[in-house]
Amino acid sequence: MYPKIIDIHAHIYPQQIAQKAISSIGDFYNVKMQNDKGTALDLIESGSEVNVEKYIVHSVATSVNQVPIINDFLAKEVEEHKELIAFATLHPDMTPLSIEKEIKRIVSKGFKGIKLHPDFQRFDIDDPRADVIYTIAEGNLPILFHTGDDRFDYSSPERMARTAKKFPKLVCIAAHFGGYTRWSEIDVYDGIDNIFFDTSSSLFKLPDLMAKDILKHLGYERFMFGSDFPMWGHKKELERLLSLELGDSINEDILYNNAKRILKI
């Protein structure tokens, strides 16, 4: 029997564009996607194999005009599937007024957070253009940031840390163990209490010893499980985490308890 799981990092797409989106993401990261379907039903089918109870779902707007379309799609999926919790997309090229209006709109629709992908959206995490998003979200909505990639500097751990310190009441979640392929830079997070982490799309690259060192250094209580579906399936990602042999109590916290506490699920 698998432990209860909350997956805080999953992507879903409308059926008509799912395969194209999945192919584009695989090309961007030069990674073979483990799933060629990316709808809400495909996500739930994957997670049901390992006792996933809730999924935080999101998608990324690469232009301003995509923002309301994507958020309307996510709202509809959450309404139809009780297992889903939505994090909205925003874009820093939106005007401050349109950002404020969209945040009010998504809150009224029951969204529980925001997802930003600086590499896809081509903005620095600490770009002042994004400050209006952080100011409104601070103390209200957590933000899940794609963090790290040694090909770019948009989402470097240093920029992530600078933003978390500038907005101390903002719940920041630095995806991918705090910095995809830039894990040597995680010391910048030391002493920052409002920054948390997910396990998504990291364990396939990280040696076990390094993964365990990062978890211990940053604090097991600050990590939450993320599959990055459809890049990976839930069963494989769970096996990767459990193979670290962290112990039942730590595994239960990472897989479930920490998300309940940090995100107030």
VOPALUM-153951 format. One record per atom (N, C-alpha, C, O): residue in three letters; z, y, x. Coordinates in pm, whole numbers, plus 32768, in hexadecimal, padded with zeros to 4 digits. Layout:
<recs>
ALAZYX
...
</recs>
This chain:
<recs>
MET80007F888054
MET800080008000
MET8000807D8058
MET8052808B80B3
TYR7FA480D7803C
TYR7F9C8152808A
TYR800281B88059
TYR802681B77FE3
PRO8032821080B1
PRO808C827C8085
PRO803F82E28031
PRO7FC482E68033
LYS808983357FE6
LYS8048839E7F99
LYS800B84057FF7
LYS804184228062
ILE7F99843B7FCF
ILE7F5084988025
ILE7F2285127FD6
ILE7EF585077F64
ILE7F2E85858015
ILE7EEB85FF7FE8
ILE7E8686238054
ILE7EAB863780C8
ASP7E09862A802E
ASP7D9D864D808B
ASP7D8386E3807D
ASP7D5187108015
ILE7DA4873180E3
ILE7D9987C280D5
ILE7D1387F98106
ILE7CFE88738103
HIS7CB887A38132
HIS7C3C87D7816C
HIS7BC8877D8143
HIS7BA7871C8187
ALA7B8A87A080D2
ALA7B18875180A1
ALA7AB187B08065
ALA7AD38818802D
HIS7A33878A8072
HIS79C587DB8041
HIS797D87917FD0
HIS796B87177FD6
ILE795687DB7F6B
ILE790487A17F01
ILE789087FF7EE3
ILE789788787EFB
TYR782487C47EAE
TYR77AA88107E94
TYR776E87E37E0F
TYR778687747DE2
PRO7720883A7DD1
PRO76D4880D7D5C
PRO7676879C7D84
PRO7641879A7DF3
GLN7661873F7D2A
GLN761286C87D4A
GLN758686EB7D7D
GLN755186A67DD4
GLN754B87557D46
GLN74C087747D69
GLN74B087A87DF7
GLN744187A57E2D
ILE751B87D77E36
ILE7510880A7EBF
ILE756587BD7F21
ILE756787DE7F98
ALA75AE87587EF3
ALA761087147F48
ALA75D186D97FC5
ALA760586ED8033
GLN756486917FB7
GLN75278650802B
GLN74F486B58090
GLN750186A08109
LYS74BA87228060
LYS7489878A80BA
LYS74FD87CB8105
LYS74F387E3817E
ALA756A87E780BF
ALA75DF882580FE
ALA761C87C88167
ALA763F87F381D4
ILE762887488145
ILE766186E781A1
ILE760B86DB821E
ILE764086D6828D
SER758986D7820D
SER752E86CE8280
SER753A874882DA
SER7539873C8354
SER754587BE829E
SER7550883A82EC
SER75D0883D833D
SER75D0886883B1
ILE763E880F8302
ILE76BE880F834A
ILE76B987AC83BD
ILE76E987C9842B
GLY7680873683A4
GLY767386D48410
GLY762287098483
GLY764386F284F7
ASP75B587518464
ASP7562878C84CD
ASP75AF87F88519
ASP75A588018593
PHE75FC884884D2
PHE764688B68511
PHE76A88881857A
PHE76B588B885E7
TYR76EC88138556
TYR775187DC85B1
TYR771D87688607
TYR77658734865C
ASN76A0874285EF
ASN766786D08637
ASN76C186558626
ASN76DF860E8686
VAL76E9863F85AA
VAL773F85CF8587
VAL76FC85818517
VAL76C585BB84BA
LYS76FF84FF8521
LYS76C884AA84B6
LYS772A84AB8441
LYS779A8479844E
MET770284E283D2
MET775884E8835C
MET7770845B8327
MET7714840A831F
GLN77ED843F8304
GLN781183B982D8
GLN77F083A08245
GLN77F1832E8217
ASN77D4840B81FB
ASN77B383FE816E
ASN7736844F8152
ASN772884BF8183
ASP76DA84188103
ASP7661846280E0
ASP766984998052
ASP760584C6801A
LYS76E184938018
LYS76F884CE7F93
LYS7771852A7F9F
LYS77CE850E7FEA
GLY777085977F55
GLY77DC85F87F64
GLY780986387EE4
GLY783686AA7EE5
THR77FF85F07E75
THR782F86277DF6
THR78C4860B7DE5
THR790085C07E33
ALA790086497D80
ALA798E86327D64
ALA79AA859F7D48
ALA7A0F85697D75
LEU7951855D7CFF
LEU796684D07CE1
LEU795F847B7D5F
LEU79AB841A7D6D
ASP7907849D7DBB
ASP78FF84547E3A
ASP797F84677E8B
ASP79B184087EC7
LEU79B284E17E8C
LEU7A2F84FE7ED1
LEU7AA284AA7E99
LEU7AEC846B7EE4
ILE7AAF84AB7E17
ILE7B1D84637DD6
ILE7B0F83CD7DEC
ILE7B7383877DFF
GLU7A95839B7DEA
GLU7A7F830C7E05
GLU7AAC82E87E92
GLU7AEB82807EA7
SER7A8B833D7EF3
SER7AB483237F7E
SER7B4C83267F8C
SER7B8682CD7FCA
GLY7B8B838A7F52
GLY7C1C83977F5F
GLY7C6A832F7F12
GLY7CDB830F7F37
SER7C3082FB7EA7
SER7C7882977E57
SER7C9182167EA4
SER7CE881C87E7F
GLU7C4582017F0F
GLU7C5981887F5F
GLU7CDD818C7FAB
GLU7D1281237FD2
VAL7D1482057FC1
VAL7D8C82108016
VAL7DFB82627FD5
VAL7E518298801A
ASN7DFA826C7F4E
ASN7E6982A87F06
ASN7E72833F7F17
ASN7EDF83777F20
VAL7DFE83837F1C
VAL7E0184157F1C
VAL7E2184457E8E
VAL7DE1841D7E2D
GLU7E85849C7E86
GLU7EB484CE7E04
GLU7E7285527DDD
GLU7E4F85687D69
LYS7E6185AA7E40
LYS7E25862D7E29
LYS7DC5864E7E9B
LYS7DD786237F0D
TYR7D5F869D7E79
TYR7CFB86C97EDB
TYR7CEE87607ED0
TYR7CD787957E63
ILE7CFC87A67F3E
ILE7CDA88347F41
ILE7C48883F7F68
ILE7C2188177FD5
VAL7BF988777F0E
VAL7B6888797F20
VAL7B3789087F34
VAL7B7089677F00
HIS7ACC89137F81
HIS7A9489967F9C
HIS7A0389887FC9
HIS79D4891A7FE6
SER79BF89F87FCD
SER79388A008002
SER792A8A8D803A
SER79778AE68017
VAL78C88AA28091
VAL78C08B1F80DC
VAL78478B7180B1
VAL77D78B3F80AB
ALA78608BF08093
ALA77F38C4E8076
ALA77C28C8B80F8
ALA780F8CCB813F
THR77438C778116
THR770B8CB3818F
THR76CB8D3B8173
THR769A8D7C81CF
SER76CD8D6580F6
SER769F8DEB80D1
SER76F38E1C805C
SER77328DCC8016
VAL76F48E9E8048
VAL77488ED97FE0
VAL77238EA67F56
VAL777B8E8A7F04
ASN76A28E997F3B
ASN76788E747EB3
ASN769C8DE47E8E
ASN769A8DC07E19
GLN76BE8D927EF1
GLN76E78D087ED4
GLN77778CFE7EA3
GLN779D8C9A7E67
VAL77C78D657EBD
VAL78588D5B7EA4
VAL78788D397E12
VAL78BA8CD47DFB
PRO784C8D887DAF
PRO78728D657D25
PRO78348CE27CF6
PRO78708C9C7CA4
ILE77BF8CC07D27
ILE777D8C437CFE
ILE77D18BCC7D2B
ILE77EA8B707CDE
ILE77FA8BCE7DAA
ILE784B8B5F7DDE
ILE78D28B597D99
ILE79008AEC7D75
ASN79118BCB7D85
ASN79958BCA7D44
ASN798D8B9B7CB3
ASN79E88B587C83
ASP79228BBE7C6E
ASP79108B8C7BE5
ASP78FD8AF57BE6
ASP79338AAF7B90
PHE78B18AC27C45
PHE789E8A317C51
PHE792389EB7C6B
PHE794189867C2B
LEU79738A1F7CC9
LEU79F489E17CE7
LEU7A5289E47C6F
LEU7A9989837C54
ALA7A528A537C27
ALA7AA98A5F7BB1
ALA7A8489F67B49
ALA7ADB89BA7B0B
LYS7A0289E17B37
LYS79D4897E7AD5
LYS79FD88F17B00
LYS7A2788A17AAC
GLU79F288D37B81
GLU7A16884D7BB2
GLU7AAC88347BA3
GLU7AD587C57B7F
VAL7AFD88987BBE
VAL7B8E888A7BB0
VAL7BB388737B1E
VAL7C0E88257AFE
GLU7B6D88B87AC5
GLU7B8788A77A36
GLU7B6788197A08
GLU7BA787E479AE
GLU7B0287DC7A47
GLU7AD787577A1D
GLU7B2186E77A64
GLU7B2286767A33
HIS7B5F87047AD6
HIS7BA1869A7B23
HIS7C2E86C67B49
HIS7C40871E7B9C
LYS7C9086897B0B
LYS7D1B86B37B1D
LYS7D4E869C7BAB
LYS7DB686D37BD1
GLU7D07864C7BF9
GLU7D3286307C83
GLU7D1386A47CE2
GLU7D4686A67D52
LEU7CC287037CB7
LEU7C90876A7D11
LEU7CE087EC7D07
LEU7D0E88127C9B
ILE7CF0882D7D79
ILE7D2988B37D84
ILE7CC389057DD3
ILE7C9388D87E3C
ALA7CA1897C7DA3
ALA7C3689C87DE3
ALA7C6B8A387E3D
ALA7CCA8A7F7E1A
PHE7C2C8A457EB1
PHE7C388ABA7F07
PHE7BB28B047EFE
PHE7B498AC87F12
ALA7BB78B837EE1
ALA7B3F8BD27ECA
ALA7AFB8BFA7F4C
ALA7B388BFC7FB7
THR7A7C8C197F40
THR7A348C577FAF
THR7A2E8CED7F9B
THR7A278D1E7F2A
LEU7A308D368009
LEU7A188DC6800C
LEU79C18DE38085
LEU79A88D8A80D6
HIS79928E5E8091
HIS79408E828104
HIS79688F0F8131
HIS79718F6980DD
PRO797E8F2481B3
PRO79AB8FA881E1
PRO7943901781CF
PRO7966908C81DD
ASP78C68FF581B2
ASP7861905B8198
ASP786A9093810A
ASP782590F380E8
MET78C0905880B7
MET78D990908033
MET792091178042
MET7968912D80A3
THR790C91707FE2
THR795591EE7FE5
THR79E891D47FC7
THR7A0991717F85
PRO7A40922C7FF6
PRO7ACE921A7FD6
PRO7AE9920D7F40
PRO7B3B91BC7F17
LEU7AA3925D7EEF
LEU7AB792557E5F
LEU7A8A91CF7E27
LEU7ACE91957DD2
SER7A18919B7E57
SER79E8911A7E24
SER7A4290A87E52
SER7A5390467E0A
ILE7A7B90B37EC9
ILE7ADB904E7EF7
ILE7B55904D7E9C
ILE7B848FE47E72
GLU7B8990C57E7F
GLU7BFE90CE7E27
GLU7BE290957D9D
GLU7C35904D7D65
LYS7B6E90B57D67
LYS7B4A90827CE2
LYS7B398FEA7CE3
LYS7B638FA67C86
GLU7AFB8FB57D4E
GLU7AE48F247D53
GLU7B678ED97D64
GLU7B798E6E7D2B
ILE7BC28F0F7DB3
ILE7C448ECD7DC3
ILE7C8F8ECC7D3E
ILE7CCB8E677D1A
LYS7C8D8F3A7CF6
LYS7CCD8F3C7C71
LYS7C8C8ED57C15
LYS7CD08E927BC7
ARG7C098EC97C1E
ARG7BC08E6B7BC8
ARG7BE38DDB7BE9
ARG7BFA8D8A7B8F
ILE7BE88DBA7C6B
ILE7C058D307C8E
ILE7C958D0B7C6D
ILE7CB08C9A7C45
VAL7CF08D697C7E
VAL7D7C8D4D7C5A
VAL7D868D317BC4
VAL7DCF8CD77B9A
SER7D3D8D7D7B74
SER7D408D687AE3
SER7D068CE17ABC
SER7D278CAA7A53
LYS7CAF8CAA7B13
LYS7C748C277AFA
LYS7CC68BB57B36
LYS7CA08B407B2A
GLY7D368BD57B76
GLY7D8E8B6D7BA8
GLY7D798B427C37
GLY7DB28ADE7C62
PHE7D278B8B7C83
PHE7D168B687D10
PHE7D9A8B7C7D59
PHE7DE88BD57D39
LYS7DB18B277DBE
LYS7E328B277E04
LYS7E298B587E94
LYS7E8E8B5B7EDA
GLY7DB28B7F7EC1
GLY7DA48BAE7F49
GLY7D168BD97F65
GLY7CC38BE17F0B
ILE7CFA8BF57FE4
ILE7C788C248012
ILE7C4F8BD2808C
ILE7CA48BAA80DC
LYS7BCE8BB9809A
LYS7B988B768111
LYS7B318BD28152
LYS7AD78C04810F
LEU7B3F8BE781D5
LEU7AE08C368221
LEU7AAC8BE38297
LEU7AF78B9682D3
HIS7A2C8BF382B5
HIS79EF8BAB8325
HIS79A88C12837C
HIS79318C2B836A
PRO79F08C4E83DC
PRO79B48CBA842C
PRO79338C928474
PRO78DB8CE78485
ASP79268C16849F
ASP78AD8BEE84E7
ASP78338BEC848B
ASP77C88C1D84B0
PHE78428BB58412
PHE77D58BB683B1
PHE77BA8C43837D
PHE77478C6B8369
GLN78268C8F8368
GLN78198D13832B
GLN78058D828392
GLN77ED8DF5836E
ARG780E8D5E8411
ARG77EF8DB78481
ARG78428E388480
ARG780D8EA7847D
PHE78C58E248483
PHE79208E948496
PHE79978E6584E9
PHE79BE8DF084E1
ASP79D08EBE8536
ASP7A488E9D8582
ASP7ABF8E958523
ASP7ACD8EE884C9
ILE7B158E328537
ILE7B8A8E2784E2
ILE7BD98EA984E0
ILE7C0C8ED18477
ASP7BE38EEB8552
ASP7C318F66855A
ASP7BDD8FE48548
ASP7C099051856D
ASP7B668FD68510
ASP7B12904984F3
ASP7B5590A08488
ASP7B7E906B8420
PRO7B629122849F
PRO7BA1917A843A
PRO7B5F917483B1
PRO7B9E9195834D
ARG7AE0914B83AB
ARG7A9D913E8328
ARG7AE590DC82CE
ARG7AE290E88254
ALA7B279079830B
ALA7B6B901282BC
ALA7BF9903A8296
ALA7C3B8FF2824B
ASP7C2A90AA82C9
ASP7CB590CF82B1
ASP7CD590E0821D
ASP7D4590C481F3
VAL7C74910E81CF
VAL7C8E91208141
VAL7CAC909A80FF
VAL7D00909180A5
ILE7C669031812B
ILE7C828FAB80F6
ILE7D108F82811A
ILE7D5B8F5380C4
TYR7D358F948198
TYR7DB98F6B81C6
TYR7E288FBC8184
TYR7E918F878163
THR7E0F903C8171
THR7E7590938134
THR7E93906980A6
THR7F079063807D
ILE7E2A904C8059
ILE7E3F90247FCD
ILE7E7C8F977FC6
ILE7ED18F7C7F71
ALA7E4F8F3F801E
ALA7E808EB3801C
ALA7F0E8EA78051
ALA7F568E4B802B
GLU7F378F0180A9
GLU7FB98EF680EB
GLU80298EED8083
GLU80378F44802E
GLY80778E84808C
GLY80E48E6D802F
GLY80B98E367FA9
GLY810D8E1D7F52
ASN80378E217F96
ASN80048DF37F15
ASN7FB28D727F1D
ASN7FCC8D137ED3
LEU7F4F8D707F77
LEU7EF58CFD7F80
LEU7EEA8CD08012
LEU7ED28D22806A
PRO7EFB8C4F802C
PRO7EE18C1E80B4
PRO7E4C8C2380D4
PRO7DF88C1C807A
ILE7E2C8C308154
ILE7DA18C2D817F
ILE7D8E8BBC81E4
ILE7DD58BB48248
LEU7D308B6681C6
LEU7D098AFB8221
LEU7C918B2C8273
LEU7C288B4B823C
PHE7CA38B3382F6
PHE7C3B8B638350
PHE7BFF8AEE839E
PHE7C478A9F83DA
HIS7B7A8AE3839D
HIS7B3E8A928406
HIS7B668AD5848A
HIS7B598B4E8499
THR7B978A8584E8
THR7BC68ABE8566
THR7B8F8A6F85DB
THR7B9989F585E0
GLY7B558AB7863B
GLY7B288A7B86B7
GLY7A9A8A4886B6
GLY7A648A23864E
ASP7A5F8A48872B
ASP79DB8A108748
ASP79B28A5087CB
ASP79A18AC987D3
ASP79A389FF8832
ASP79898A3988B6
ASP78FD8A7388C3
ASP78DB8AAB892C
ARG78AA8A67885B
ARG78268AA7885D
ARG782B8B38882E
ARG77CD8B848845
PHE789A8B5F87ED
PHE78A58BE487B1
PHE792E8C1F87D0
PHE79888BDB8801
ASP793B8CA087B2
ASP79BE8CE087C2
ASP79F28D1B8740
ASP7A5F8D54873E
TYR79A78D0D86D2
TYR79D28D478654
TYR7A5E8D18862A
TYR7AAF8D6785F9
SER7A788C98863E
SER7AF28C5A8606
SER7B4C8C238674
SER7B8D8BBD8661
SER7B508C6586E4
SER7BA08C338754
SER7C348C318730
SER7C608C8286DE
PRO7C828BD8876C
PRO7D128BD98756
PRO7D528C618771
PRO7DAE8C8A8729
GLU7D228CA887D6
GLU7D5B8D2C87F3
GLU7D478D8C877D
GLU7DA38DD58759
ARG7CD08D8C8742
ARG7CB78DE386CF
ARG7D0B8DB78656
ARG7D3C8E0A860B
MET7D1A8D348646
MET7D6C8D0085D9
MET7DFD8D2C85EA
MET7E3C8D58858A
ALA7E318D208663
ALA7EBB8D46867E
ALA7ECF8DDC8668
ALA7F358E068632
ARG7E6F8E2B8692
ARG7E7A8EBD8684
ARG7E828EE485F0
ARG7ECF8F3D85CB
THR7E338EA2859E
THR7E338EC0850E
THR7EB88E9784CF
THR7EEF8EE2847F
ALA7EEA8E2284F1
ALA7F698DF384B8
ALA7FDC8E5284DD
ALA80358E69848C
LYS7FD98E868555
LYS80438EE4857F
LYS80348F6B853A
LYS80988FAC851C
LYS7FBA8F968520
LYS7FA2901684DE
LYS7FCC9013844B
LYS7FF490788413
PHE7FC38F9B840E
PHE7FE58F8A8380
PHE80518F1E8375
PHE80338EAD834F
PRO80CD8F408395
PRO81368EDB83A4
PRO815E8E938323
PRO819D8E298328
LYS81398ECA82AF
LYS815A8E878230
LYS80E38E3981F8
LYS80E98E03818A
LEU80768E368245
LEU80018DEA821C
LEU800F8D59824A
LEU80228D3F82C1
VAL80058CFB81ED
VAL80078C6E8211
VAL7F7C8C4A8247
VAL7F1B8C4281FC
CYS7F758C3582CB
CYS7EF88C17830F
CYS7EF58B838331
CYS7F548B4D8369
ILE7E888B41830F
ILE7E768AB48334
ILE7E008AAD8393
ILE7D8E8AC5836D
ALA7E1C8A8B8410
ALA7DB48A7F8476
ALA7D8489EF8476
ALA7DCA899484A0
ALA7D0B89DC8445
ALA7CD589558436
ALA7CBB891484BE
ALA7CB689578525
HIS7CA9889184BB
HIS7C7A8844852E
HIS7CDD884885A4
HIS7CB888678616
PHE7D5B88278583
PHE7DC4882685EA
PHE7DD188AE862F
PHE7DF988B786A3
GLY7DB0891985E4
GLY7DC0899F8619
GLY7D4C89D2866B
GLY7D518A42869D
GLY7CE18982867B
GLY7C7189B686C8
GLY7C0E894E86F5
GLY7C19891A8765
TYR7BAF892D86A1
TYR7B4A88C886BC
TYR7B0C88DB8747
TYR7AD189448763
THR7B198877879C
THR7AE788728826
THR7B1E88E18880
THR7AEB88F788EE
ARG7B8689288851
ARG7BC7898F88A4
ARG7C5D897588A7
ARG7CAE89D288A6
TRP7C8188F588AB
TRP7D0E88D088A0
TRP7D5F88F8891B
TRP7DDA88FE8915
SER7D1D89148989
SER7D66893F8A01
SER7DA189CB89EF
SER7DF089F88A42
GLU7D7C8A118982
GLU7DA88A9B896D
GLU7E198AA88907
GLU7E3C8B1888E1
ILE7E528A3888DB
ILE7EB18A3F886B
ILE7F368A80888D
ILE7F838A9E8833
ASP7F538A97890D
ASP7FD18AD98930
ASP7FDD8B6488F2
ASP804B8B9988E7
VAL7F6B8BA088CA
VAL7F728C26888E
VAL7FBC8C248809
VAL7FE38C8E87D8
TYR7FD08BAE87CE
TYR80158BA5874E
TYR80AE8BA0875D
TYR80F68BA886FA
ASP80DE8B9387D6
ASP816E8B8787EB
ASP81B78C0087B2
ASP81928C7287CC
GLY821F8BE48764
GLY82728C4F872E
GLY823D8C9586B4
GLY827A8CF58685
ILE81CC8C68867E
ILE81938CA78605
ILE81B88C4E858E
ILE81848BDF8581
ASP82108C7F8539
ASP82498C2B84D0
ASP81F18C198455
ASP82068BBC8407
ASN818F8C708442
ASN81408C6A83C6
ASN80BA8C2683D7
ASN805F8C378386
ILE80AD8BD88441
ILE802F8B918458
ILE80488AFB8454
ILE80A68AC88490
PHE7FF18AB5840B
PHE7FFC8A2683F7
PHE7F7589E6841C
PHE7F178A2D8440
PHE7F6D89638413
PHE7EF9891D844A
PHE7ED088A783F2
PHE7F22887183A8
ASP7E50888183FB
ASP7E29880483BC
ASP7DEE87A58424
ASP7DD187CC8495
THR7DDD872883FB
THR7DB486BF8458
THR7D1E86A38452
THR7CEE86478494
SER7CD486F18405
SER7C4986CE83E9
SER7BEE86D88463
SER7C03872C84BB
SER7B8986818466
SER7B1C868384CA
SER7B4E869D8557
SER7B1986F3859D
SER7BB186538580
SER7BE986618606
SER7C0485DB8648
SER7BE885C886BE
LEU7C39857D85FA
LEU7C6584FF8635
LEU7BF284A88666
LEU7C08844B86B2
PHE7B7784C6863A
PHE7B05847C866F
PHE7AE384A886FD
PHE7A9E84618746
LYS7B14851F8724
LYS7AF9855487A9
LYS7B7385528804
LYS7B67853C887C
LEU7BE8856887CA
LEU7C6285738819
LEU7C9284EB884B
LEU7C9D848E87FB
PRO7CAE84DD88CC
PRO7CF2846388FA
PRO7D7B845A88B7
PRO7DBA84C0889A
ASP7DA983E0889E
ASP7E2783CE8855
ASP7E9A84178896
ASP7EE984578851
LEU7EA684108919
LEU7F17844F895D
LEU7F1484E7894B
LEU7F7C85258936
MET7E9C85228954
MET7E9085B28941
MET7EB185DA88B2
MET7EF4863E889B
ALA7E83858C8851
ALA7EA285A787C5
ALA7F3885A487AE
ALA7F6F85FB876A
LYS7F7A854087E5
LYS800B853587D4
LYS805385A98817
LYS80B785DB87E2
ASP802385D38889
ASP8060864588CF
ASP805286C5887E
ASP80B087148877
ILE7FDD86DB8842
ILE7FC8875387F1
ILE802287528776
ILE806187B78756
LEU802986E18733
LEU807F86D586BD
LEU811186F486DF
LEU8155873C8696
LYS814086BD874D
LYS81CB86D48775
LYS81E0876487A0
LYS824587A1877D
HIS8180879A87EC
HIS818F88228820
HIS8190888A87AF
HIS81E588E387AE
LEU8134887F8751
LEU812B88E186E5
LEU818E88C48675
LEU81B1891F8629
GLY81BB8848866A
GLY821F88268606
GLY81E687D28596
GLY818E87FE854C
TYR821887578588
TYR81E686FE851F
TYR81F1873E8495
TYR819D8725843E
GLU825787908482
GLU827287CC8400
GLU8209883583D9
GLU820B88688369
ARG81AF88568435
ARG814A88BE841B
ARG80BF88828404
ARG805E88CC83F2
PHE80B487FE8406
PHE803287BC83F8
PHE8021877F836E
PHE807F874A8333
MET7FA58787833C
MET7F80874C82BC
MET7EFF86FC82CD
MET7EA9871F831D
PHE7EF486938282
PHE7E7F863B828C
PHE7E05867C824D
PHE7E0C86B581DF
GLY7D9486748293
GLY7D1586A0825B
GLY7CA7863F8283
GLY7CA1861482F6
SER7C52861D8225
SER7BE785BB8240
SER7B6785FB8273
SER7B1B85BD82BE
ASP7B4E86778249
ASP7ACD86BA825F
ASP7A5B866C821D
ASP79EA866F824D
PHE7A79862881AF
PHE7A1385E68160
PHE79A7864C813C
PHE79C986BE811B
PRO792886298142
PRO78ED85A58157
PRO78CB858381E8
PRO788785218204
MET78FD85D68246
MET78E285B382D2
MET7920852C82F3
MET78E684DD833E
TRP7997851282BC
TRP79DC849482D5
TRP7A0D845B8251
TRP7A2084A481F0
GLY7A2183D9824D
GLY7A5E839881DB
GLY7AF5839381EB
GLY7B278398825B
HIS7B3C8388817D
HIS7BCE838C8181
HIS7C0C831581CA
HIS7C6C83258215
LYS7BD482A081B3
LYS7C0F822981F1
LYS7C0A82328288
LYS7C6C821282CB
LYS7B99825D82BF
LYS7B8B82688350
LYS7BE782D38389
LYS7C2582BF83F0
GLU7BEE83458346
GLU7C4483B18377
GLU7CD7838A8371
GLU7D2583AD83C9
LEU7CFE83428308
LEU7D88831382FF
LEU7DA682AF836E
LEU7E0F82B683AD
GLU7D4A82548387
GLU7D5E81F283F3
GLU7D6F8238847A
GLU7DC1820E84CB
ARG7D2282A18491
ARG7D2D82EA8510
ARG7DB78329851F
ARG7DF28324858B
LEU7DEB836384B3
LEU7E70839F84BA
LEU7EDC833584CD
LEU7F3383448522
LEU7ED582CB847F
LEU7F3D82648487
LEU7F3B821C850E
LEU7FA181E9853A
SER7EC78218854F
SER7EBE81D485D0
SER7F0C821D863D
SER7F2581E586A8
LEU7F33829A8624
LEU7F8482E48685
LEU801482B18689
LEU805F82D086E6
GLU803A82638624
GLU80C08225861E
GLU812E828F862A
GLU818582888681
LEU812782F185D1
LEU8189835D85D1
LEU820A8337858A
LEU82718379859B
GLY820682CE853C
GLY827B82A484EE
GLY826A82C8845C
GLY82268328843A
ASP82A982788405
ASP829682888375
ASP82BE83128343
ASP8277834D82F3
SER832E83468371
SER836083C68340
SER830184398363
SER82E1848C830E
ILE82D3843D83DF
ILE827584A68409
ILE81F0849783C0
ILE81B784FB8393
ASN81BF841D83B2
ASN81428407836A
ASN814C843782D9
ASN80F0847782A7
GLU81BB84198298
GLU81CD8444820D
GLU81CF84DB8201
GLU819B851381A1
ASP820A851E8264
ASP820C85B18262
ASP817F85E88273
ASP815786418228
ILE813585B682D4
ILE80AE85E982EE
ILE805185C9827A
ILE7FFD861B8254
LEU805E85548241
LEU8004852881D7
LEU802385668150
LEU7FCA857180FB
TYR80A08591813B
TYR80C585B980B2
TYR812D862A80AC
TYR811486928071
ASN81A0861380EA
ASN8211866D80D5
ASN81F886FA8107
ASN821E875B80C6
ASN81B98707817B
ASN81A3878D81B3
ASN814887E1815A
ASN816188588147
ALA80E087A48122
ALA808787ED80CA
ALA80D08819804C
ALA80BD888A801E
LYS812287C38015
LYS816F87E87F9E
LYS81C688617FBB
LYS81D188BC7F68
ARG820588618030
ARG826188CF8053
ARG8216894E8079
ARG823489B98045
ILE81B6894280D3
ILE817389B98106
ILE811C89FC809D
ILE81198A778093
LEU80D589AC804E
LEU807589E07FED
LEU80AF89E57F60
LEU806C8A0F7F02
LYS812C89B97F53
LYS817189BD7ED1
LYS812189747E65
LYS811089A67DF6
ILE80F288FE7E88
ILE80A788AB7E2A
ILE810988647DCD
ILE80DF88187D76
</recs>
